[in-house]
Amino acid sequence: MPATSRPQSAPALSHRERQVLAHIAAGLSHKQVARRLGISVHTVSTYLRRIRSKRTAPTVAHLIRLSMTEDVAAMSSPGVRPGA
């Protein structure tokens, strides 16, 4: 099995989880992600907790790596930059 594919038994990420993951991987803070998606900071944390329960991603570095294997980079808005 290629290193970039996820095991068949791993639950799929929801569309919103993938959006949150893409923004976090782009370097945005929880507050910035919340503002961009029109949700609360608490909800961003909840989505990240769900992502971590579905995948092994204990750190932000792991989340960024996960975003590359899940191919969520295309989901973030064009021109997303940290601190924006």
QUIZI-V789841 format. One record per backbone hydrogen bond with DSSP energy under -1.0 kcal/mol. NH is the residue of the N-H (numbers start at 0). CO is the residue of the C=O. E is the energy in kcal/mol with one decimal. If there is no record, write none. Layout:
NH:CO:E ; NH:CO:E
This chain:
4:1:-1.2 ; 9:6:-1.5 ; 17:13:-2.4 ; 18:14:-2.0 ; 19:15:-2.7 ; 20:16:-2.6 ; 21:17:-2.3 ; 22:18:-2.1 ; 23:19:-2.5 ; 24:20:-2.7 ; 25:21:-1.4 ; 26:23:-1.7 ; 27:22:-2.1 ; 32:28:-2.6 ; 33:29:-2.6 ; 34:30:-2.3 ; 35:31:-2.5 ; 36:32:-2.4 ; 37:33:-1.2 ; 38:33:-2.1 ; 43:39:-1.8 ; 44:40:-2.3 ; 45:41:-2.1 ; 46:42:-2.6 ; 47:43:-2.4 ; 48:44:-2.3 ; 49:45:-2.3 ; 50:46:-2.5 ; 51:47:-2.5 ; 52:48:-1.6 ; 53:49:-1.5 ; 54:50:-2.0 ; 56:54:-1.1 ; 62:58:-1.9 ; 63:59:-2.5 ; 64:60:-2.3 ; 65:61:-2.7 ; 66:62:-2.5 ; 67:63:-1.4 ; 68:64:-1.9 ; 69:65:-2.7 ; 71:66:-2.1 ; 74:71:-2.0 ; 79:76:-1.6 ; 83:80:-2.0
